[in-house]
Amino acid sequence: MSQVRDTNRPDGPSADDTRSVQRAGDAAQTRDDDQALTRTQERGRPTVDVDEKKEPPEKPKSGLQRLIARVMALKPVRVFLRFSASGGELMASGTAFQAVFAIFAGIWVGFSVFGIVLAGNPDLQAAVIDQLGKAIPGLIGDSGAIKTDALQQAGIFGWTGAIALVGLVLTAVGWLATTRDAIRRIFTLDPPKTNPILLKLKDFGLALGFGVAIIASAAASIVSTLALTFILGVLRIDEASPVAIIAGQVVGILIVFAFDSFVLAVAFRVLSGIRIPMRRLIAGAMLGGAGLGVLKILGSALLGGATNNPLLASFAVIIGIMIFLNLVCRVILLSATWIAVGMEDAGLDPRALTPEEQEAERERRVADARDVLLAAERTRLEEELAGARGLRRRRVRKQLEKLDELQDAEHLELRKR
């Protein structure tokens, strides 16, 4: 009978043998996974299997594609792209709109406060008015938005004048705050966390310093004119000759350029509170000063075009000033973007973190990367658990428990730090 049973037995393995082999394979797989998780816990990060996919070789770029790639890699192109991506158009328009009110308020307050000093020196007063007229074409003059006689009669005596002074000061200071936020957005920085009262005092001090700088620039213009006249007299050159006229224009342009570059440097470094290397600060400020100089030279043509338009004739001066200020704000923000792109290319962080802050930033990035890996590993195990049965389901659940223990240990370590 035993021989008969052996004869009728099939050639392949029985069902019991198959189940035994499957149990042995599952046990071996469990030991391998436990060892892998042990190595993971020792290293402090989960192991994530990533299937390497061989990417097809890149096709050679055509001549037009190479040309486009070269153009897109140019710094001026990247500056304009970052300017647009940061909302530079909108910020420039908003800043220019607020600048209209701030400038009128600042001029009224400035001549009300410094009018006593300027009244005793007619030459200095005329130089300041001329300096303001060159800074914003069409602002001051017989055909400008502000008449010279009305400006010389500005005063703040009386309760109404004092109340108006407070409102106008807040308006002028508010424009500086708007400009600071716009520059910091270009550098992808959050607003400063300084006390708001201290920020207002800082802006007020900068506004006061700006007024003093205008007077100093006007004084420098007078001194340079006197010096040029003396040099022409020594050289016996007629002041009405083409050489004298060109020399006077060049000196005036250089003074305006130096003044604008200085103001932009103060705005980028002091007003915004961004730590910019001196070399990049000077280069960006000089670039902006040159752009503002070109705008001032072309400002008269812009104002003349607005005046000749019959639809804008009744308020052509105000429209011309608004357009001019919009272009000025664009130049300021584009200069800031130029500095920001240069610092990014050089690997310079505009936040200028201390060594302790840099270490904390590095640990935060490591923790974020670790959380991403843990989440990916958890997702993979949960998907595997949904389709697992028997010993395999127990093995996957055990892996999830060990993953939870690893994550809890890491969170505890971060809290201790």
C-alpha positions as CSV (number, residue, x, y, z in Angstrom):
1,M,0.0,0.0,0.0
2,S,2.9,2.3,0.8
3,Q,4.3,1.6,-2.6
4,V,1.0,2.5,-4.2
5,R,0.8,5.8,-2.3
6,D,4.3,6.7,-3.4
7,T,3.5,5.8,-6.9
8,N,0.4,8.1,-7.0
9,R,2.3,11.0,-5.4
10,P,2.8,13.9,-7.8
11,D,6.3,14.9,-8.9
12,G,6.1,18.6,-7.7
13,P,6.2,19.9,-4.1
14,S,3.1,19.5,-1.9
15,A,1.0,22.4,-0.6
16,D,2.6,22.0,2.8
17,D,6.1,22.3,1.3
18,T,5.0,25.4,-0.6
19,R,3.7,27.1,2.6
20,S,6.9,26.2,4.5
21,V,9.0,27.8,1.8
22,Q,6.8,30.9,1.8
23,R,7.1,31.2,5.6
24,A,10.8,30.9,5.4
25,G,11.0,33.6,2.7
26,D,8.8,36.0,4.8
27,A,10.9,35.4,7.8
28,A,14.1,36.1,5.9
29,Q,12.5,39.2,4.4
30,T,11.5,40.4,7.9
31,R,15.0,40.0,9.2
32,D,16.4,42.0,6.3
33,D,13.8,44.8,6.8
34,D,14.6,44.8,10.6
35,Q,18.3,45.2,9.8
36,A,17.5,48.0,7.3
37,L,15.4,49.8,9.9
38,T,18.1,49.3,12.5
39,R,20.7,50.9,10.1
40,T,18.2,53.7,9.5
41,Q,17.7,54.4,13.2
42,E,21.5,54.5,13.7
43,R,22.0,56.9,10.8
44,G,19.2,59.1,11.9
45,R,17.2,59.1,8.6
46,P,14.8,56.7,6.9
47,T,15.9,54.7,3.9
48,V,13.8,55.5,0.8
49,D,14.3,53.3,-2.3
50,V,14.3,55.4,-5.4
51,D,14.2,53.7,-8.7
52,E,16.8,55.2,-10.9
53,K,15.4,56.1,-14.3
54,K,17.8,56.6,-17.1
55,E,16.9,59.8,-18.8
56,P,17.2,59.9,-22.5
57,P,20.2,62.0,-23.8
58,E,19.4,65.6,-24.4
59,K,19.0,66.6,-28.0
60,P,21.6,69.2,-29.1
61,K,20.1,72.7,-29.1
62,S,19.6,74.5,-32.3
63,G,21.2,77.9,-33.0
64,L,18.1,79.8,-32.0
65,Q,17.7,77.9,-28.7
66,R,21.4,78.6,-27.8
67,L,20.9,82.3,-28.6
68,I,17.8,82.4,-26.4
69,A,19.6,80.6,-23.6
70,R,22.5,83.1,-23.8
71,V,20.1,86.1,-23.8
72,M,18.2,84.7,-20.8
73,A,21.4,84.2,-18.9
74,L,22.4,87.9,-19.3
75,K,22.3,89.9,-16.0
76,P,20.1,92.7,-17.3
77,V,17.5,90.2,-18.5
78,R,17.5,88.4,-15.2
79,V,17.2,91.7,-13.4
80,F,14.0,92.6,-15.4
81,L,12.6,89.1,-14.9
82,R,13.2,89.4,-11.1
83,F,11.7,92.9,-11.1
84,S,8.6,91.6,-12.7
85,A,8.4,88.4,-10.6
86,S,8.7,90.5,-7.4
87,G,5.8,92.8,-8.4
88,G,8.0,95.7,-9.3
89,E,5.5,97.3,-11.7
90,L,2.8,97.4,-9.0
91,M,5.2,98.6,-6.3
92,A,6.6,101.3,-8.5
93,S,3.1,102.6,-9.4
94,G,2.0,102.6,-5.7
95,T,5.2,104.3,-4.6
96,A,5.0,106.9,-7.3
97,F,1.4,107.7,-6.4
98,Q,2.3,108.2,-2.7
99,A,5.4,110.2,-3.8
100,V,3.2,112.9,-5.4
101,F,1.6,113.8,-2.1
102,A,4.9,113.3,-0.1
103,I,6.9,115.6,-2.3
104,F,4.3,118.5,-2.2
105,A,4.1,118.0,1.6
106,G,7.9,117.8,2.0
107,I,8.5,120.9,0.0
108,W,5.9,122.9,1.9
109,V,7.2,121.7,5.3
110,G,10.8,122.2,4.2
111,F,10.3,125.8,3.1
112,S,8.2,126.5,6.2
113,V,11.0,125.2,8.5
114,F,14.1,126.3,6.6
115,G,12.5,129.4,5.1
116,I,13.9,131.6,7.9
117,V,17.4,130.5,7.1
118,L,16.9,130.7,3.3
119,A,15.2,134.1,3.5
120,G,18.5,135.7,4.7
121,N,20.4,134.3,1.7
122,P,18.7,134.9,-1.6
123,D,21.4,133.2,-3.6
124,L,21.1,130.0,-1.5
125,Q,17.3,130.2,-1.8
126,A,17.4,130.5,-5.5
127,A,19.9,127.6,-5.7
128,V,17.6,125.4,-3.7
129,I,14.6,126.2,-5.9
130,D,16.7,125.6,-8.9
131,Q,17.9,122.3,-7.5
132,L,14.3,121.1,-6.9
133,G,13.3,122.3,-10.3
134,K,16.1,120.1,-11.9
135,A,15.2,117.2,-9.7
136,I,11.5,117.1,-10.8
137,P,10.9,119.1,-14.0
138,G,7.8,121.1,-14.0
139,L,7.5,121.1,-10.2
140,I,8.5,124.7,-9.3
141,G,8.4,127.7,-11.6
142,D,6.1,130.2,-13.2
143,S,4.6,127.5,-15.4
144,G,5.1,124.7,-12.8
145,A,2.8,123.1,-10.3
146,I,4.2,125.3,-7.5
147,K,4.7,129.0,-8.0
148,T,7.9,130.5,-6.7
149,D,6.2,133.4,-4.9
150,A,3.8,131.1,-3.1
151,L,6.6,128.8,-2.0
152,Q,8.6,131.7,-0.5
153,Q,5.5,132.7,1.5
154,A,5.0,129.3,3.2
155,G,4.6,129.4,6.9
156,I,3.5,127.3,9.8
157,F,2.6,129.9,12.3
158,G,-0.8,129.4,14.0
159,W,-2.8,126.4,15.0
160,T,-3.9,125.6,11.4
161,G,-0.3,125.6,10.3
162,A,0.8,123.4,13.1
163,I,-1.9,120.8,12.4
164,A,-1.1,120.9,8.7
165,L,2.6,120.4,9.5
166,V,1.9,117.2,11.5
167,G,-0.3,115.8,8.7
168,L,2.2,116.7,6.0
169,V,5.1,115.2,8.0
170,L,3.3,111.9,8.3
171,T,2.6,111.9,4.6
172,A,6.2,112.5,3.7
173,V,7.4,109.9,6.2
174,G,4.8,107.4,5.0
175,W,6.4,107.5,1.5
176,L,9.8,106.5,3.0
177,A,8.1,103.5,4.7
178,T,6.5,102.4,1.4
179,T,9.9,102.7,-0.4
180,R,11.6,100.6,2.4
181,D,9.0,97.8,2.1
182,A,9.3,97.8,-1.7
183,I,13.1,97.5,-1.6
184,R,13.0,94.7,0.9
185,R,10.5,92.8,-1.2
186,I,12.9,93.1,-4.1
187,F,15.5,91.3,-1.9
188,T,12.8,88.8,-0.9
189,L,13.0,90.0,2.8
190,D,10.2,90.4,5.3
191,P,9.4,93.8,6.7
192,P,11.8,94.8,9.6
193,K,10.8,93.7,13.1
194,T,11.9,96.9,14.7
195,N,9.6,98.9,16.9
196,P,7.2,100.9,14.7
197,I,7.8,104.0,16.7
198,L,11.5,103.7,16.2
199,L,11.0,103.1,12.5
200,K,8.9,106.3,12.2
201,L,11.6,108.3,14.1
202,K,14.2,106.8,11.7
203,D,12.1,107.8,8.7
204,F,11.6,111.3,10.1
205,G,15.4,111.6,10.6
206,L,16.0,110.5,7.1
207,A,13.5,113.0,5.7
208,L,15.1,115.8,7.7
209,G,18.5,114.6,6.5
210,F,17.3,114.6,2.9
211,G,16.2,118.2,3.2
212,V,19.7,119.1,4.6
213,A,21.3,117.3,1.7
214,I,19.3,119.3,-0.8
215,I,20.5,122.5,0.9
216,A,24.1,121.2,0.9
217,S,23.8,120.2,-2.8
218,A,22.5,123.7,-3.6
219,A,25.5,125.2,-1.7
220,A,27.9,122.9,-3.6
221,S,26.3,124.1,-6.8
222,I,26.9,127.7,-5.8
223,V,30.5,127.0,-4.8
224,S,31.2,125.1,-8.1
225,T,29.7,127.9,-10.1
226,L,31.9,130.4,-8.4
227,A,35.0,128.2,-8.8
228,L,34.2,127.7,-12.5
229,T,33.8,131.4,-13.0
230,F,37.1,132.0,-11.3
231,I,38.9,129.4,-13.5
232,L,37.4,130.8,-16.7
233,G,38.5,134.3,-15.6
234,V,42.1,133.1,-15.0
235,L,42.1,131.4,-18.4
236,R,40.5,134.5,-20.0
237,I,37.6,132.5,-21.4
238,D,34.3,134.4,-22.0
239,E,31.5,133.0,-19.9
240,A,29.2,133.1,-22.9
241,S,31.5,131.0,-25.0
242,P,30.5,127.4,-25.9
243,V,33.4,126.0,-23.8
244,A,32.1,127.8,-20.7
245,I,28.5,126.8,-21.3
246,I,29.5,123.1,-21.8
247,A,31.8,123.2,-18.7
248,G,29.0,124.6,-16.6
249,Q,26.5,122.0,-17.8
250,V,29.0,119.2,-17.1
251,V,29.7,120.4,-13.6
252,G,25.9,120.7,-12.9
253,I,25.3,117.2,-14.2
254,L,28.1,115.8,-12.0
255,I,26.7,117.5,-8.9
256,V,23.2,116.1,-9.6
257,F,24.7,112.7,-10.3
258,A,26.7,112.6,-7.1
259,F,23.6,113.8,-5.1
260,D,21.3,111.2,-6.6
261,S,23.9,108.4,-6.1
262,F,24.3,109.4,-2.5
263,V,20.5,109.4,-1.8
264,L,20.1,106.0,-3.4
265,A,23.0,104.5,-1.4
266,V,21.3,105.8,1.8
267,A,18.0,104.4,0.7
268,F,19.4,100.9,-0.1
269,R,21.5,100.7,3.0
270,V,20.1,102.8,5.8
271,L,16.4,103.2,4.9
272,S,15.9,99.5,4.0
273,G,18.2,98.2,6.7
274,I,19.8,95.7,4.3
275,R,23.5,94.8,4.7
276,I,25.0,95.3,1.3
277,P,28.7,95.1,0.5
278,M,30.1,98.5,-0.1
279,R,31.4,97.7,-3.6
280,R,28.0,96.5,-4.8
281,L,26.2,99.3,-3.0
282,I,28.3,101.9,-4.8
283,A,27.9,100.2,-8.2
284,G,24.1,99.9,-7.8
285,A,23.7,103.5,-6.5
286,M,25.8,104.9,-9.4
287,L,23.8,102.9,-11.9
288,G,20.6,104.3,-10.4
289,G,22.1,107.8,-10.3
290,A,22.9,107.6,-14.0
291,G,19.4,106.5,-14.8
292,L,17.9,109.3,-12.8
293,G,20.2,111.8,-14.6
294,V,18.9,110.6,-18.0
295,L,15.3,110.9,-16.8
296,K,15.9,114.5,-15.6
297,I,17.4,115.4,-18.9
298,L,14.5,114.0,-20.8
299,G,12.0,115.2,-18.2
300,S,11.4,118.6,-20.0
301,A,10.5,116.7,-23.2
302,L,8.1,114.5,-21.3
303,L,6.4,117.5,-19.7
304,G,6.3,119.3,-23.0
305,G,4.6,116.3,-24.6
306,A,1.9,116.2,-21.9
307,T,1.3,120.0,-22.3
308,N,0.8,119.7,-26.0
309,N,-1.9,117.1,-25.6
310,P,-5.3,118.9,-25.6
311,L,-6.9,116.2,-23.5
312,L,-4.4,116.8,-20.7
313,A,-3.9,120.6,-21.1
314,S,-5.9,121.6,-18.0
315,F,-3.8,119.3,-15.6
316,A,-0.8,118.6,-17.8
317,V,1.7,119.6,-15.2
318,I,0.4,117.1,-12.5
319,I,0.1,114.3,-15.1
320,G,3.7,115.0,-16.2
321,I,4.9,114.9,-12.6
322,M,3.1,111.6,-11.9
323,I,4.5,110.0,-15.0
324,F,8.0,111.3,-14.2
325,L,7.8,110.0,-10.6
326,N,6.6,106.6,-11.8
327,L,9.7,106.3,-14.0
328,V,11.9,107.5,-11.1
329,C,10.5,104.8,-8.8
330,R,11.0,102.2,-11.5
331,V,14.7,103.2,-11.8
332,I,15.1,103.0,-8.0
333,L,13.6,99.5,-7.7
334,L,15.5,98.3,-10.8
335,S,18.8,99.5,-9.2
336,A,17.8,97.6,-6.1
337,T,17.1,94.5,-8.2
338,W,20.5,94.9,-9.9
339,I,22.2,94.7,-6.5
340,A,20.0,91.8,-5.4
341,V,20.8,89.7,-8.5
342,G,24.5,90.4,-8.1
343,M,24.5,89.3,-4.4
344,E,22.5,86.2,-5.3
345,D,25.1,85.3,-8.0
346,A,27.9,85.8,-5.5
347,G,26.1,83.6,-2.9
348,L,25.7,86.5,-0.5
349,D,22.7,86.4,1.9
350,P,21.2,89.9,2.3
351,R,20.0,88.9,5.8
352,A,23.7,88.8,7.0
353,L,23.0,86.2,9.7
354,T,25.3,85.7,12.6
355,P,27.1,82.4,13.0
356,E,24.6,81.2,15.6
357,E,21.7,82.2,13.2
358,Q,23.4,80.4,10.3
359,E,23.7,77.2,12.4
360,A,20.1,77.4,13.4
361,E,19.1,78.0,9.8
362,R,21.2,74.9,8.7
363,E,19.5,72.8,11.4
364,R,16.1,73.9,10.3
365,R,16.8,72.9,6.7
366,V,18.1,69.5,7.8
367,A,15.0,69.0,9.9
368,D,12.8,70.0,7.0
369,A,14.6,67.6,4.7
370,R,14.3,64.8,7.3
371,D,10.6,65.4,7.6
372,V,10.2,65.1,3.9
373,L,12.0,61.8,3.9
374,L,10.0,60.5,6.8
375,A,6.7,61.5,5.1
376,A,7.8,59.7,1.9
377,E,8.7,56.6,3.8
378,R,5.5,56.6,5.8
379,T,3.4,57.0,2.6
380,R,5.2,54.0,1.1
381,L,4.7,51.8,4.1
382,E,1.0,52.7,4.4
383,E,0.4,51.9,0.8
384,E,2.2,48.6,1.3
385,L,0.2,47.9,4.5
386,A,-3.1,48.4,2.6
387,G,-2.4,45.4,0.3
388,A,-0.4,43.2,2.8
389,R,-1.7,40.0,4.4
390,G,-0.5,37.7,7.1
391,L,3.1,37.9,8.2
392,R,3.8,40.6,5.6
393,R,1.1,42.9,7.2
394,R,2.7,42.3,10.6
395,R,6.1,43.1,9.3
396,V,4.9,46.4,7.7
397,R,3.1,47.4,10.8
398,K,6.2,46.8,12.8
399,Q,8.2,49.0,10.4
400,L,5.6,51.8,10.9
401,E,5.9,51.6,14.6
402,K,9.7,51.9,14.4
403,L,9.3,54.8,12.1
404,D,7.1,56.5,14.7
405,E,9.7,55.9,17.4
406,L,12.4,57.4,15.1
407,Q,10.3,60.5,14.4
408,D,9.5,61.0,18.1
409,A,13.2,60.6,19.1
410,E,14.2,63.3,16.5
411,H,11.5,65.7,17.7
412,L,12.7,65.2,21.2
413,E,16.3,65.9,20.2
414,L,15.2,69.1,18.3
415,R,13.3,70.3,21.4
416,K,16.4,69.8,23.6
417,R,18.4,71.9,21.2
